């Protein structure tokens, strides 16, 4: 079973994306803020990251660069 980490500040979009992935058989952890991603990645392994491009604080591109530098083999999808 794939473990997917979602970062989306919009609650409805985060919930919808999580439900779709869960129905596809994935284990999903969803976060509302980019600031929490590195801590989540330190706590457990994930197979992919899906992140919003436009968020308060850190934007998705900056987050993707930070995650890619620490986890170069992790697929990252920017939405």
MMTF fields as JSON, N, C-alpha, C and O atoms, coordinates in Angstrom:
{
  "mmtfVersion": "1.0.0",
  "mmtfProducer": "UNKNOWN",
  "numBonds": 315,
  "numAtoms": 316,
  "numGroups": 79,
  "numChains": 1,
  "numModels": 1,
  "chainsPerModel": [1],
  "groupsPerChain": [79],
  "chainIdList": ["A"],
  "bondAtomList": [4, 2, 8, 6, 12, 10, 16, 14, 20, 18, 24, 22, 28, 26, 32, 30, 36, 34, 40, 38, 44, 42, 48, 46, 52, 50, 56, 54, 60, 58, 64, 62, 68, 66, 72, 70, 76, 74, 80, 78, 84, 82, 88, 86, 92, 90, 96, 94, 100, 98, 104, 102, 108, 106, 112, 110, 116, 114, 120, 118, 124, 122, 128, 126, 132, 130, 136, 134, 140, 138, 144, 142, 148, 146, 152, 150, 156, 154, 160, 158, 164, 162, 168, 166, 172, 170, 176, 174, 180, 178, 184, 182, 188, 186, 192, 190, 196, 194, 200, 198, 204, 202, 208, 206, 212, 210, 216, 214, 220, 218, 224, 222, 228, 226, 232, 230, 236, 234, 240, 238, 244, 242, 248, 246, 252, 250, 256, 254, 260, 258, 264, 262, 268, 266, 272, 270, 276, 274, 280, 278, 284, 282, 288, 286, 292, 290, 296, 294, 300, 298, 304, 302, 308, 306, 312, 310],
  "bondOrderList": [1, 1, 1, 1, 1, 1, 1, 1, 1, 1, 1, 1, 1, 1, 1, 1, 1, 1, 1, 1, 1, 1, 1, 1, 1, 1, 1, 1, 1, 1, 1, 1, 1, 1, 1, 1, 1, 1, 1, 1, 1, 1, 1, 1, 1, 1, 1, 1, 1, 1, 1, 1, 1, 1, 1, 1, 1, 1, 1, 1, 1, 1, 1, 1, 1, 1, 1, 1, 1, 1, 1, 1, 1, 1, 1, 1, 1, 1],
  "groupList": [{"groupName": "UNK", "atomNameList": ["N", "CA", "C", "O"], "elementList": ["N", "C", "C", "O"], "formalChargeList": [0, 0, 0, 0], "bondAtomList": [1, 0, 2, 1, 3, 2], "bondOrderList": [1, 1, 2], "singleLetterCode": "X", "chemCompType": "L-PEPTIDE LINKING"}],
  "groupTypeList": [0, 0, 0, 0, 0, 0, 0, 0, 0, 0, 0, 0, 0, 0, 0, 0, 0, 0, 0, 0, 0, 0, 0, 0, 0, 0, 0, 0, 0, 0, 0, 0, 0, 0, 0, 0, 0, 0, 0, 0, 0, 0, 0, 0, 0, 0, 0, 0, 0, 0, 0, 0, 0, 0, 0, 0, 0, 0, 0, 0, 0, 0, 0, 0, 0, 0, 0, 0, 0, 0, 0, 0, 0, 0, 0, 0, 0, 0, 0],
  "groupIdList": [1, 2, 3, 4, 5, 6, 7, 8, 9, 10, 11, 12, 13, 14, 15, 16, 17, 18, 19, 20, 21, 22, 23, 24, 25, 26, 27, 28, 29, 30, 31, 32, 33, 34, 35, 36, 37, 38, 39, 40, 41, 42, 43, 44, 45, 46, 47, 48, 49, 50, 51, 52, 53, 54, 55, 56, 57, 58, 59, 60, 61, 62, 63, 64, 65, 66, 67, 68, 69, 70, 71, 72, 73, 74, 75, 76, 77, 78, 79],
  "secStructList": [7, 7, 3, 3, 3, 3, 3, 7, 1, 1, 2, 2, 2, 2, 2, 2, 2, 2, 2, 2, 2, 2, 2, 6, 6, 7, 3, 3, 3, 3, 3, 1, 7, 4, 4, 4, 2, 2, 2, 2, 2, 2, 2, 1, 7, 7, 1, 3, 3, 3, 3, 7, 1, 1, 7, 1, 1, 1, 7, 2, 2, 2, 2, 2, 2, 2, 2, 2, 2, 2, 7, 6, 6, 1, 3, 3, 3, 3, 7],
  "xCoordList": [0.849, 0.0, 0.9, 1.829, 0.633, 1.411, 1.016, -0.162, 2.025, 1.805, 2.027, 3.115, 0.988, 1.029, 0.872, 0.015, 1.707, 1.622, 1.058, 1.596, -0.031, -0.687, -0.522, -0.707, -0.167, -0.113, -1.006, -0.713, -2.092, -3.087, -3.746, -4.296, -3.695, -4.277, -5.796, -6.448, -6.366, -7.824, -8.4, -8.118, -9.195, -9.712, -10.53, -10.381, -11.385, -12.212, -11.37, -11.618, -10.381, -9.517, -8.68, -8.496, -8.169, -7.377, -8.21, -7.742, -9.426, -10.314, -10.649, -10.595, -10.99, -11.371, -10.218, -10.399, -9.044, -7.883, -7.55, -7.235, -7.621, -7.35, -8.345, -7.952, -9.619, -10.643, -10.418, -10.535, -10.1, -9.849, -8.675, -8.75, -7.612, -6.435, -6.704, -6.229, -7.451, -7.81, -8.66, -8.462, -9.591, -10.426, -9.617, -10.002, -8.491, -7.593, -6.646, -5.822, -6.772, -5.991, -4.75, -3.938, -4.576, -3.412, -3.673, -4.811, -2.614, -2.654, -2.274, -1.25, -3.086, -2.898, -2.761, -3.515, -1.784, -1.669, -1.785, -1.055, -2.695, -2.896, -2.626, -3.041, -1.925, -1.53, -1.989, -2.006, -2.361, -2.809, -1.677, -1.888, -0.473, 0.622, 1.917, 2.225, 2.665, 3.959, 4.957, 5.853, 4.806, 5.744, 5.788, 6.783, 4.738, 4.655, 5.225, 5.345, 5.573, 5.967, 7.275, 7.343, 8.301, 9.592, 9.521, 10.173, 8.738, 8.552, 7.843, 8.22, 6.822, 6.095, 7.017, 6.957, 7.869, 8.791, 9.85, 10.352, 10.19, 11.158, 10.55, 11.265, 9.226, 8.547, 8.229, 8.225, 7.962, 7.543, 7.925, 8.017, 8.146, 8.453, 7.182, 6.107, 7.332, 6.226, 6.695, 7.876, 5.756, 6.072, 5.968, 6.548, 5.231, 5.074, 4.542, 3.931, 4.794, 4.286, 3.451, 3.879, 2.252, 1.406, 1.241, 0.758, 1.644, 1.588, 0.945, 1.1, 0.231, -0.363, 0.772, 1.779, 0.622, 1.64, 1.543, 2.562, 0.326, 0.113, -0.445, -1.606, 0.404, -0.005, 0.539, 1.534, -0.097, 0.476, 1.826, 2.0, 2.749, 4.072, 4.91, 5.203, 5.3, 6.13, 5.282, 4.221, 5.75, 5.014, 5.425, 6.429, 4.632, 4.851, 6.173, 6.769, 6.643, 7.916, 9.073, 9.956, 9.075, 10.121, 10.074, 11.11, 8.877, 8.722, 9.252, 9.971, 8.907, 9.368, 10.896, 11.494, 11.515, 12.987, 13.585, 14.56, 12.998, 13.492, 13.34, 14.261, 12.191, 11.948, 12.856, 13.43, 12.989, 13.819, 15.284, 15.979, 15.753, 17.147, 17.375, 18.478, 16.337, 16.442, 16.006, 16.493, 15.078, 14.519, 14.521, 13.466, 15.696, 15.796, 15.015, 14.72, 14.676, 13.949, 12.425, 11.688, 11.952, 10.519, 9.854, 10.254, 8.843, 8.063, 7.302, 6.734, 7.302, 6.607, 5.693, 6.123, 4.424, 3.435, 2.977, 2.527, 3.093, 2.638, 1.289, 1.125, 0.303, -1.033, -1.381, -2.473],
  "yCoordList": [-1.173, 0.0, 1.244, 1.338, 2.167, 3.397, 4.394, 4.549, 5.068, 6.132, 7.471, 7.749, 8.291, 9.574, 10.695, 10.634, 11.725, 12.907, 14.042, 14.364, 14.643, 15.747, 17.019, 17.015, 18.116, 19.427, 20.358, 20.681, 20.778, 21.633, 22.504, 21.995, 23.825, 24.723, 24.806, 25.177, 24.476, 24.495, 23.181, 22.11, 23.269, 22.074, 21.174, 19.952, 21.758, 20.95, 20.213, 19.037, 20.877, 20.227, 19.14, 18.066, 19.418, 18.434, 17.189, 16.069, 17.373, 16.259, 15.452, 14.223, 16.14, 15.452, 14.632, 13.47, 15.222, 14.504, 13.295, 12.221, 13.472, 12.36, 11.222, 10.056, 11.547, 10.507, 9.741, 8.515, 10.446, 9.784, 8.818, 7.686, 9.248, 8.387, 7.213, 6.103, 7.453, 6.368, 5.32, 4.122, 5.755, 4.806, 4.014, 2.914, 4.588, 3.891, 2.946, 2.269, 2.905, 1.967, 2.548, 1.793, 3.85, 4.485, 4.838, 5.071, 4.869, 5.424, 6.887, 7.203, 7.784, 9.216, 9.949, 9.713, 10.84, 11.808, 13.164, 13.459, 13.989, 15.306, 16.403, 16.322, 17.416, 18.529, 19.842, 19.985, 20.803, 22.092, 23.092, 24.113, 22.809, 23.778, 23.12, 22.0, 23.818, 23.315, 23.172, 22.329, 23.987, 23.956, 22.604, 22.283, 21.811, 20.533, 19.361, 18.253, 19.595, 18.499, 17.841, 16.614, 18.615, 18.023, 17.192, 16.152, 17.64, 16.85, 15.541, 14.492, 15.592, 14.372, 13.397, 12.19, 13.916, 13.05, 12.44, 11.35, 13.122, 12.59, 11.486, 10.617, 11.523, 10.556, 9.244, 8.192, 9.289, 8.084, 8.211, 9.32, 7.078, 7.134, 7.328, 6.847, 8.033, 8.245, 7.905, 8.033, 7.472, 7.11, 8.287, 8.253, 9.334, 10.504, 11.671, 11.5, 12.87, 14.103, 14.814, 14.976, 15.238, 16.071, 17.388, 17.418, 18.48, 19.771, 20.841, 20.867, 21.711, 22.887, 23.842, 23.915, 24.563, 25.534, 26.823, 27.405, 27.263, 28.556, 28.338, 27.968, 28.574, 28.426, 29.596, 30.206, 29.913, 30.94, 30.461, 29.277, 31.36, 30.977, 30.434, 31.158, 29.188, 28.553, 28.15, 27.548, 28.482, 28.067, 26.631, 26.111, 26.02, 24.628, 24.37, 23.308, 25.319, 25.139, 25.117, 24.266, 26.033, 26.05, 24.781, 24.21, 24.356, 23.117, 21.933, 21.093, 21.86, 20.756, 20.72, 19.647, 21.868, 21.918, 21.415, 20.664, 21.829, 21.412, 19.906, 19.24, 19.384, 17.944, 17.164, 16.148, 17.626, 16.917, 16.863, 15.892, 17.888, 17.87, 16.833, 16.304, 16.549, 15.569, 14.163, 13.165, 14.103, 12.831, 12.832, 12.958, 12.694, 12.863, 11.844, 12.111, 10.702, 9.681, 9.791, 9.034, 10.714, 10.84, 11.611, 12.734, 11.013, 11.767, 12.901, 12.726, 14.07, 15.246, 15.77, 16.019, 15.935, 16.455, 17.811, 17.931, 18.832, 20.184, 20.41, 20.205, 20.835, 21.067, 22.527, 22.909],
  "zCoordList": [0.0, 0.0, 0.0, 0.802, -0.872, -0.993, 0.085, 0.408, 0.636, 1.619, 0.923, 0.417, 0.905, 0.212, 1.223, 2.105, 1.089, 1.925, 1.077, 0.018, 1.554, 0.85, 1.671, 2.888, 0.984, 1.624, 0.815, -0.336, 1.435, 0.76, 1.81, 2.786, 1.615, 2.613, 2.52, 3.497, 1.387, 1.237, 1.771, 1.234, 2.816, 3.492, 2.568, 2.608, 1.744, 0.839, -0.187, -0.455, -0.766, -1.749, -1.099, -1.67, 0.1, 0.829, 1.122, 0.914, 1.597, 1.918, 0.66, 0.676, -0.417, -1.656, -2.209, -2.571, -2.277, -2.799, -1.927, -2.439, -0.626, 0.294, 0.08, 0.041, -0.058, -0.259, -1.56, -1.587, -2.62, -3.91, -3.783, -4.26, -3.157, -3.006, -2.063, -2.302, -1.009, -0.092, -0.795, -0.593, -1.61, -2.359, -3.378, -3.773, -3.798, -4.728, -3.978, -4.592, -2.647, -1.861, -1.212, -0.677, -1.239, -0.639, 0.824, 1.232, 1.585, 2.927, 2.779, 2.172, 3.325, 3.101, 4.425, 5.368, 4.473, 5.553, 4.887, 3.94, 5.373, 4.763, 5.789, 6.945, 5.33, 6.187, 5.581, 4.358, 6.416, 5.897, 5.654, 5.0, 6.178, 6.087, 5.656, 6.063, 4.836, 4.364, 5.508, 5.45, 6.539, 7.663, 8.363, 9.013, 8.244, 8.944, 8.141, 8.664, 6.886, 5.997, 6.413, 6.492, 6.678, 7.009, 8.28, 8.38, 9.245, 10.472, 10.155, 10.676, 9.307, 8.94, 8.213, 8.449, 7.329, 6.595, 7.508, 7.231, 8.58, 9.541, 10.401, 10.899, 10.573, 11.426, 10.73, 11.369, 9.418, 8.701, 7.225, 6.699, 6.562, 5.125, 4.293, 4.649, 3.193, 2.253, 0.854, 0.532, 0.027, -1.347, -2.306, -3.391, -1.917, -2.779, -1.968, -0.912, -2.496, -1.915, -2.967, -4.11, -2.571, -3.424, -2.688, -1.556, -3.332, -2.665, -3.528, -4.749, -2.866, -3.482, -3.866, -3.162, -4.961, -5.378, -4.565, -4.193, -4.292, -3.639, -2.237, -2.068, -1.231, 0.157, 0.958, 0.566, 2.071, 2.945, 3.487, 3.773, 3.621, 4.117, 2.983, 2.031, 3.065, 2.052, 0.85, 1.008, -0.347, -1.548, -1.92, -1.435, -2.78, -3.148, -3.844, -3.661, -4.638, -5.345, -4.346, -4.444, -3.4, -2.368, -1.523, -1.182, -1.196, -0.436, -1.23, -0.687, -2.499, -3.345, -3.413, -3.346, -3.543, -3.576, -2.266, -2.267, -1.163, 0.143, 0.343, 0.817, -0.015, 0.128, -0.819, -0.427, -2.052, -3.045, -2.617, -2.914, -1.927, -1.477, -0.377, -0.235, 0.393, 1.487, 1.07, 1.601, 0.109, -0.354, -1.89, -2.512, -2.493, -3.947, -4.773, -5.938, -4.218, -4.977, -4.822, -5.453, -4.0, -3.758, -4.895, -5.202, -5.518, -6.509, -5.824, -4.746, -6.476, -5.954, -7.042, -8.168, -6.693, -7.626, -7.115, -5.975, -7.958, -7.632, -8.261, -9.463, -7.464, -8.003, -7.977, -8.396]
}
